[in-house]
């Protein structure tokens, strides 16, 4: 759609509408049941509960999850954290309702007894690190249908604690952004609090109070959604509630000096506060799986933003919680039904958790160059992984694990609060601690095996092409291999076989499926074959070696697995050839896997040499440890600090073919000669691809209007869409003496240089700026958009050639270009480099700035909330 002044403007999509409506409708569904129960004294049962649970999962879970993902793409850390956290809450609540409806009614008494209340309310969970209970060990036997046995009220109240704290934290943080969201999140906080009261009070009044609060959630959510919808249509705030915070976040602290290691802000979400202990962990496993899925999404988006460290951390934590949750799902009925000595012996034979301890130690070492909060968080995860070592006796295990969970939960919540507040304020207001070890010092320690000359050479190399998914690939395979390790005696233990299933299946199959998807996303379609194949191998291994022994597969059935094992051997032989073109570590891994598959083949023939299999699985795990360490270090520092070994074979033909294959000239942006070369091309009327602080752009000199016409032809850009101009600095604009108001000048000085483009009025000042013959080719009839990129190459080019006409380098309708390889396909002269962002700039309409208003035409790399915060700050300073 087009704005009134003729400048094209896209419809302003706001995921907050979907997120708040999802919260409001979900709360409305719950309040209907609460009011009906308070009036009749009869709780919802059977099909009614199942239908309510399905609606809560679809509306409060799935819809709000979509809103959270869209908010992530807009760099809105607060909304994305809130919506994904509440999606996990409503999804888990819906799963609880389904479990209730599927279970048999416990009582038909029409009064609200304490037991009835505890089984009726359940917004609750088995997903807290704070609930420590010995009931799993000393509890009495439950109903034979243990799959549907629900937790006792104490466990449910403990499960609510992390969500109450998270909701309170989000309400406080959102008060620094707008007025509506803190009321929505605050009402949710009070609702959760009264739902916990319902579990301990045999009365109807908590139901009524909770229903009233849920009604307030609905009203606030509807108003907030309406305000955002109207804003999208009018391109400005019409209804009150957004644009102005309840209080200024900058009031939280002053004169604090940010640490040198401040990491990308807002990267922490609520995570890893998801574990609890009850007599039956069936529903708890569902809750933990939902919140772990949110962590896997966090790993996915970290991968999209090229953050290998966070992608690895989130993926490792999700693997850990998924594995422990489903292990507890299997273990909880065994403690009731099996002799305690057999259960203890089966647990002590497991060694998979030692790989988590090693992985946590690697993550801690690599994070030493981060701030103290990040290091402390990783240290507590190391403590947490140590607390779940299976060789610890059950009594000490639960005590140690409960204390570790409590400490880790507290650190996670504090980290969430710090990252959110500091992200909103764009400065360090809440302390995160100093940098413990400098990056240079840590690099030198990690490269201690290299000589000083080699180390200096490694540091001077340009960043290599490193796949950030390699670390997760090695970690998941290492956990699966070490968990699959067992002896002949342990293979006869039913407890050991049952407990080993989630350990091998979750890491080797489920999470490795994500690794395969990420490699496809990163353009490594052929490289994804290895994790995809190993995912099938570990799934088959689990089915035959662990579940198969319990199911007592017949010899005839084993022949099918024998044929499959032979196929695995042939396929892995081809993968060894692929690995030979990769690196030595990967080749060693696939070679050892070949021997492991031979052992699997022999096991189908009942001829398994256990000692050989144990040795090979141990060697496989050791290779995975080094591969994970080297990949994580190299990816974190974007340098080859730890060697993975050279490829055994080099594709000489591909190297020779690739050198002259570029369809257009390429200039090196790091060389002065490269900039001079591209300057001559622009002066001669050529079109060039240049990196900026957002995405790659096509540029033409304003001295050559015909070159601007060429940009339209290259991009297949519609003629009605104008092209903006790019200058090097505000001072270059001042020299042209445009008739701008003091407010506009001050606003520009606050947003330039950076990822914001301002639309201003056209005039003769453009001729003084140097636009010259291109006056009619850029902008619209009455307005022009100006960019001042925060990028050295672009700034130097503008200084040398004068103003440039630029537009994003992607063909119209296709994704933005972020690397010169993507621009070369357009067959235009290109400057090498990588753009800093994956989305374009934020476009701000400043035509009515003298009236005290601006409008967001397109939200890009800079969130609209931050733009408005800057404008309000500038406007208040001018008063």
Residue pairs with C-beta under 8 A, 6 or more apart in sequence:
1 8
1 9
1 10
1 11
2 8
2 9
3 9
3 235
3 845
3 855
3 857
5 759
5 780
5 782
5 783
5 845
5 847
6 780
6 781
6 782
6 783
7 722
7 759
7 779
7 780
7 783
7 785
7 845
7 857
8 720
8 721
8 722
9 235
9 843
9 845
9 857
9 858
10 857
10 858
11 232
12 231
12 232
12 235
12 856
12 859
13 70
13 232
14 228
14 229
14 231
14 232
15 66
15 67
15 68
15 70
15 71
15 74
15 76
15 79
15 83
16 67
16 71
16 79
16 181
16 224
16 225
16 228
17 225
17 228
17 229
17 232
18 63
18 64
18 66
18 67
18 70
19 64
19 67
19 68
19 71
19 79
19 82
19 83
19 86
20 180
20 181
20 184
20 220
20 221
20 224
20 225
20 228
21 63
21 221
21 222
21 225
22 59
22 60
22 63
22 64
22 67
22 83
22 86
22 87
22 90
23 60
23 64
23 86
23 90
23 184
23 188
23 217
23 221
24 184
24 217
24 218
24 219
24 220
24 221
24 222
24 225
25 59
25 60
25 218
25 221
26 55
26 56
26 59
26 60
26 90
27 188
27 191
27 214
27 215
27 217
27 218
27 221
28 214
28 215
28 218
29 52
29 55
29 56
29 59
30 52
30 56
30 93
30 123
30 214
31 210
31 211
31 214
31 215
31 218
33 44
33 48
33 52
34 207
34 208
34 210
34 211
34 214
35 207
35 208
35 211
36 42
36 44
37 43
37 44
37 112
37 120
37 204
37 207
38 204
38 207
38 208
38 211
41 110
41 111
41 112
41 204
42 110
43 116
43 119
43 120
44 52
44 97
44 100
44 101
44 120
45 100
45 101
45 105
46 101
46 105
47 101
48 101
49 97
49 98
49 100
49 101
50 97
50 98
50 101
50 102
51 101
52 94
52 97
52 101
53 93
53 94
53 95
53 96
53 97
53 98
53 99
53 100
53 101
54 94
54 98
55 94
56 90
56 91
56 93
56 94
56 97
57 90
57 91
57 94
57 95
57 98
59 90
60 86
60 87
60 89
60 90
60 91
60 93
60 94
61 87
61 88
61 90
61 91
61 94
61 290
62 87
62 91
64 83
64 84
64 86
64 87
64 90
65 83
65 84
65 87
65 91
65 294
65 297
67 79
67 83
68 79
68 80
68 81
68 82
68 83
68 84
68 87
69 80
69 84
69 297
69 301
71 79
71 80
71 83
72 80
72 301
73 839
74 859
74 863
75 861
75 862
75 863
76 863
76 865
77 265
77 266
77 267
77 419
77 420
77 423
77 424
78 170
78 173
78 174
78 177
78 266
78 420
78 423
78 424
80 269
81 170
81 266
81 269
81 270
81 416
81 420
82 170
82 174
82 181
82 185
84 269
84 294
84 297
85 163
85 166
85 170
85 269
85 270
85 294
86 167
86 188
87 294
88 290
88 291
88 294
89 123
89 163
91 290
92 125
92 127
92 286
92 287
92 290
92 291
93 122
93 123
93 124
95 283
95 286
95 287
95 290
96 122
96 123
96 124
96 125
96 283
96 287
97 122
99 148
99 150
99 282
99 283
99 286
100 119
100 120
100 122
100 150
102 148
103 145
103 148
103 149
103 150
104 145
104 148
106 115
106 116
106 119
107 113
107 115
107 116
109 116
112 202
112 203
112 204
113 202
114 153
114 202
117 198
117 199
117 201
117 202
118 150
118 152
118 153
118 156
118 199
119 150
121 156
121 195
121 198
121 199
121 207
122 150
122 156
123 160
123 192
123 195
124 151
124 156
124 157
124 159
124 160
124 195
124 196
124 199
125 156
125 159
125 160
125 163
125 276
125 284
125 287
126 151
126 155
126 159
126 276
126 278
126 281
126 283
126 284
126 285
126 287
126 288
127 159
127 162
127 273
127 274
127 275
127 276
127 284
127 287
127 288
127 291
128 158
128 159
128 160
128 161
128 162
128 273
128 274
128 275
128 276
128 405
128 409
129 162
129 272
129 273
129 274
129 275
129 276
129 405
129 406
129 408
129 409
130 158
130 161
130 162
130 273
130 405
130 406
130 409
131 154
131 155
131 158
131 159
131 161
131 276
131 277
131 402
132 277
132 398
132 399
132 402
132 403
132 405
132 406
133 154
133 155
133 158
133 276
133 277
133 278
133 398
133 402
134 395
134 398
135 152
135 155
135 277
135 278
135 279
136 277
136 278
136 279
136 332
136 335
136 398
137 335
137 394
137 395
137 398
139 279
139 336
141 336
142 149
142 279
142 280
142 336
143 149
146 279
146 280
146 282
146 332
146 333
146 336
147 280
147 282
148 282
149 279
149 280
149 282
150 280
150 283
151 159
151 278
151 279
151 280
151 283
151 284
152 278
152 279
153 199
153 200
155 276
155 277
155 278
156 196
156 199
157 196
157 199
157 200
158 276
159 276
159 287
160 192
160 193
160 195
160 196
162 270
162 273
162 274
162 409
162 413
163 192
164 189
164 192
164 193
164 196
165 413
166 270
166 273
166 413
166 416
167 185
167 188
167 189
167 192
168 186
168 189
169 413
169 416
169 417
169 420
170 185
170 420
171 181
171 182
171 185
171 186
171 188
171 189
172 182
172 417
173 417
173 420
173 421
173 424
174 181
174 182
174 185
175 181
175 182
175 245
175 246
175 247
176 245
176 246
176 247
176 248
176 249
176 421
176 424
176 425
177 245
177 424
177 865
178 241
178 242
178 243
178 244
178 245
178 246
178 865
179 240
179 241
179 242
179 244
179 245
179 246
180 220
180 223
180 224
180 227
180 241
180 242
181 224
182 246
183 216
183 220
184 217
184 220
184 221
184 224
187 213
187 214
187 216
187 217
187 220
188 217
190 213
191 210
191 213
191 214
191 217
194 206
194 209
194 210
194 213
195 206
195 210
197 206
198 206
198 207
198 210
223 239
223 241
224 241
224 242
226 239
227 237
227 238
227 239
227 240
227 241
227 242
228 242
230 238
230 239
231 237
231 238
231 239
231 242
235 845
235 855
235 856
235 857
236 853
236 855
237 243
243 868
243 872
244 872
249 421
249 424
249 425
249 429
250 425
250 427
250 429
252 421
252 425
252 429
252 430
253 429
253 430
256 427
256 428
256 429
256 431
257 428
258 427
258 428
259 371
259 428
259 432
259 433
259 434
259 435
260 434
260 435
261 369
261 370
261 371
261 434
261 435
262 371
262 422
262 428
262 432
263 370
263 371
263 374
264 305
264 307
264 310
265 419
265 422
265 423
265 426
266 419
266 420
266 422
266 423
267 302
267 307
267 310
267 419
268 412
268 415
268 416
268 418
268 419
268 420
269 294
269 295
269 298
269 416
270 412
270 413
270 416
271 291
271 294
271 295
271 298
271 314
271 317
271 412
272 295
272 317
272 321
272 381
272 408
272 409
272 412
273 408
273 409
273 412
273 413
274 287
274 288
274 291
274 292
274 321
274 325
275 284
275 288
275 321
275 324
275 325
275 328
275 405
276 284
277 328
277 398
277 402
278 284
278 332
279 332
279 336
280 332
280 333
281 325
281 328
281 329
281 331
281 332
282 329
282 332
284 325
284 328
284 329
285 325
285 326
285 328
285 329
288 321
288 322
288 324
288 325
289 322
289 325
289 326
291 321
292 318
292 321
292 322
292 325
293 318
295 314
295 315
295 317
295 318
295 321
296 314
296 315
296 318
296 511
296 514
298 310
298 314
299 310
299 311
299 312
299 313
299 314
299 315
299 318
299 472
299 514
300 311
300 514
300 518
302 308
302 310
302 311
302 314
303 311
303 468
303 469
303 518
303 521
303 522
304 521
304 838
305 838
306 468
307 468
308 466
308 468
308 471
308 632
308 635
308 636
309 366
309 367
309 632
309 635
309 636
311 468
311 469
311 471
311 472
311 518
312 363
312 468
312 471
312 472
312 475
312 632
312 635
313 363
313 378
315 472
315 475
315 511
315 514
315 515
316 356
316 359
316 360
316 363
316 472
316 475
317 381
318 511
319 475
319 476
319 479
319 506
319 507
319 511
320 356
320 385
322 502
322 506
322 510
322 511
323 352
323 479
323 502
323 503
323 506
323 507
324 388
326 502
326 506
327 499
327 502
327 503
329 502
330 498
330 499
330 501
330 502
331 343
331 347
331 499
334 343
334 346
334 495
334 498
335 343
338 494
338 495
340 394
342 493
342 495
343 394
343 495
344 393
344 394
345 493
345 495
345 496
346 490
346 493
346 494
346 495
346 496
346 498
346 499
347 390
347 394
347 495
347 496
347 499
348 390
348 391
349 390
349 486
349 487
349 490
349 493
349 496
350 390
350 483
350 496
350 499
350 500
350 503
351 390
351 482
351 483
351 485
352 479
352 482
352 483
352 485
352 500
352 503
352 504
353 385
353 388
353 389
353 390
354 389
354 482
355 475
355 478
355 479
355 482
355 483
355 621
355 624
355 625
356 385
356 388
356 479
357 382
357 385
357 386
357 389
358 625
359 385
359 475
359 478
359 479
359 625
359 628
360 378
360 381
360 382
360 384
360 385
361 382
362 625
362 628
362 629
362 632
363 378
363 381
363 382
363 632
364 375
364 378
364 379
364 381
364 382
366 632
366 633
366 636
367 374
367 375
367 378
368 375
368 436
368 437
368 442
369 435
369 436
369 437
369 438
369 439
369 441
369 442
370 435
370 436
371 432
371 433
371 434
371 435
372 432
372 433
372 434
372 435
372 436
373 411
373 414
373 415
373 418
373 432
373 433
374 415
374 432
375 433
375 436
376 411
376 433
377 408
377 411
377 412
377 415
380 404
380 407
380 408
380 411
381 408
383 404
383 407
383 408
384 401
384 404
384 405
384 408
386 404
387 397
387 400
387 401
387 403
387 404
388 397
388 401
392 400
417 430
418 430
418 431
418 432
421 429
421 430
422 428
422 429
422 430
422 432
426 866
437 445
439 637
443 455
443 459
443 637
443 639
443 641
444 455
446 633
446 641
446 642
447 454
447 455
447 458
447 641
447 642
450 458
458 639
458 640
458 641
459 639
461 639
461 640
463 638
463 639
464 634
464 638
464 639
464 640
466 631
466 634
466 635
466 638
467 519
467 522
467 524
467 527
467 631
467 635
468 518
468 522
468 635
469 515
469 518
469 519
469 522
470 627
470 631
470 635
471 628
471 631
471 632
471 635
472 511
472 514
472 515
472 518
473 512
473 515
473 530
473 531
473 627
473 631
474 589
474 623
474 624
474 625
474 627
474 628
474 631
475 507
475 624
475 628
476 507
476 508
476 511
476 512
476 515
476 531
477 507
477 508
477 512
477 534
477 538
477 589
477 620
477 624
478 620
478 621
478 624
478 625
478 628
479 503
479 507
479 508
480 503
480 504
480 507
480 508
480 509
480 512
480 538
481 596
481 617
481 620
481 621
481 624
482 617
482 618
482 621
483 500
483 503
483 504
483 507
484 500
484 504
484 538
484 541
484 545
484 617
485 613
485 614
485 617
485 618
485 621
486 496
486 500
486 614
487 610
487 614
488 610
490 496
491 497
491 545
491 549
494 550
497 546
497 547
497 549
497 550
498 546
498 550
500 542
500 546
501 542
501 546
501 547
504 538
504 541
504 542
504 546
505 538
505 539
505 542
507 538
508 534
508 535
508 537
508 538
508 539
508 541
508 542
509 535
509 536
509 538
509 539
509 542
512 531
512 534
512 535
512 538
513 532
513 535
515 531
516 528
516 531
516 532
516 535
517 528
519 525
519 527
519 528
519 531
520 528
526 578
527 582
529 575
529 578
530 575
530 578
530 579
530 586
530 590
533 571
533 572
533 575
534 593
537 568
537 593
537 597
540 561
540 564
540 568
541 600
544 553
544 558
544 561
544 600
544 603
544 604
545 600
545 603
548 561
553 561
558 604
558 605
558 606
559 604
561 604
562 601
562 604
562 605
565 597
565 600
565 601
565 604
566 601
568 597
568 600
569 594
569 597
569 598
569 601
572 590
572 593
572 594
572 597
573 594
575 590
576 587
576 590
576 591
576 594
579 586
579 587
579 589
579 590
580 587
580 647
580 648
580 649
581 647
581 648
581 649
581 650
581 651
582 647
583 644
583 645
583 646
583 647
584 644
584 645
584 646
584 647
584 648
585 623
585 626
585 627
585 630
585 644
585 645
586 627
586 644
587 645
587 648
588 623
589 620
589 623
589 624
589 627
592 616
592 619
592 620
592 623
593 620
595 612
595 616
596 613
596 616
596 617
596 620
599 608
599 609
599 612
599 613
599 616
602 608
602 609
603 613
627 644
629 642
630 642
630 643
630 644
631 644
633 641
633 642
634 640
634 641
634 642
634 644
662 824
663 824
663 825
663 827
664 824
664 827
664 828
664 829
664 830
665 677
665 829
665 830
666 820
666 824
666 829
666 830
666 831
666 832
667 674
667 675
667 677
667 678
667 829
667 830
667 831
667 832
668 674
668 831
668 832
669 675
669 691
669 793
669 831
669 832
669 833
670 832
674 831
674 832
675 793
675 796
675 797
675 800
675 831
678 688
678 690
678 797
678 829
678 831
679 797
679 800
679 801
681 688
681 829
682 688
682 699
682 700
682 701
682 704
682 707
682 797
682 801
682 804
683 701
683 703
683 704
683 801
684 704
685 700
685 701
685 704
685 706
685 707
686 700
686 707
686 829
687 698
687 699
687 700
687 707
687 710
687 711
687 714
687 828
687 829
688 698
688 699
688 700
688 828
688 829
688 830
688 831
689 696
689 697
689 698
689 699
689 809
689 817
689 820
689 823
689 824
689 826
689 828
689 829
689 830
689 831
690 696
690 697
690 699
690 793
690 794
690 797
690 806
690 830
690 831
691 697
691 791
691 793
691 794
691 820
691 831
691 833
691 834
691 835
692 726
692 787
692 789
692 791
692 794
692 806
692 835
693 753
693 754
693 755
693 789
693 790
693 791
693 794
693 835
693 836
693 837
694 755
694 789
694 835
694 836
694 837
694 839
694 840
694 841
694 860
694 861
695 808
695 809
695 810
695 816
695 817
695 818
695 835
695 837
695 838
695 839
695 840
696 808
696 809
696 810
696 816
696 817
696 818
696 819
696 820
696 822
696 823
696 835
697 726
697 794
697 806
697 807
697 808
697 809
698 711
698 714
698 715
698 806
698 807
698 808
698 809
698 823
698 826
698 828
699 726
699 797
699 804
699 805
699 806
700 707
700 708
700 710
700 711
700 804
700 805
700 806
701 707
701 801
701 802
701 804
701 805
702 708
702 725
702 770
702 771
702 772
702 773
702 774
702 778
702 802
702 803
702 804
702 805
703 770
703 772
703 773
703 774
703 801
703 802
704 773
704 774
705 773
705 774
705 776
705 777
707 805
708 723
708 774
708 777
708 778
708 805
709 777
711 717
711 723
711 805
711 807
712 719
714 826
714 828
715 807
715 809
715 810
715 811
715 812
716 811
716 812
717 807
717 812
718 812
721 812
722 778
722 779
722 780
722 784
722 785
723 777
723 778
723 779
723 805
723 806
723 807
724 757
724 778
724 779
724 784
724 785
724 786
724 787
724 805
724 806
724 807
725 766
725 771
725 778
725 779
725 784
725 785
725 786
725 787
725 803
725 804
725 805
725 806
726 786
726 787
726 788
726 789
726 794
726 798
726 803
726 804
726 805
726 806
727 733
727 769
727 786
727 787
727 788
727 798
727 803
728 788
728 794
728 795
728 796
728 798
728 799
729 752
729 753
729 788
729 795
730 748
730 749
730 752
730 788
732 769
732 798
732 799
733 748
733 769
733 786
733 788
735 768
735 769
736 765
736 766
736 768
736 769
736 770
737 765
737 768
738 760
738 763
738 765
738 769
739 763
739 765
740 748
740 760
741 849
741 850
742 878
743 849
743 850
743 874
743 875
743 878
744 760
744 846
744 849
744 850
746 874
746 877
746 878
747 758
747 846
747 849
747 854
747 870
747 871
747 874
748 758
750 870
750 873
750 874
751 758
751 844
751 867
751 870
752 788
753 788
753 789
753 790
753 791
753 795
754 788
754 789
754 790
754 862
755 789
755 790
755 837
755 841
755 842
755 860
755 861
755 862
756 841
756 842
756 843
756 844
756 862
756 867
757 785
757 786
757 787
757 841
757 842
757 843
757 844
758 785
758 786
758 844
758 846
759 783
759 784
759 785
759 786
759 843
759 844
759 845
759 846
759 847
759 857
760 783
760 784
760 785
760 786
760 846
760 847
761 782
761 783
761 784
761 847
762 775
762 779
762 780
762 781
762 782
762 783
762 784
766 775
766 784
767 775
769 803
770 802
770 803
771 778
771 803
774 805
777 805
778 784
778 805
779 785
783 847
785 843
787 806
787 841
789 795
791 836
793 831
793 833
794 804
797 804
798 804
808 816
808 817
808 840
809 816
809 817
809 822
809 823
809 826
810 816
810 817
810 822
811 826
816 838
816 839
816 840
817 823
817 835
818 834
818 835
818 837
818 838
819 834
819 835
820 830
820 831
820 832
820 833
820 834
823 830
824 830
837 860
837 861
839 860
839 861
840 858
840 860
840 861
841 860
841 861
841 862
842 856
842 858
842 859
842 860
842 861
842 862
842 863
842 864
842 867
843 856
843 857
843 858
843 860
844 854
844 855
844 856
844 857
844 867
845 854
845 855
845 856
845 857
846 854
848 854
848 855
852 875
854 867
854 868
854 871
856 864
856 867
856 868
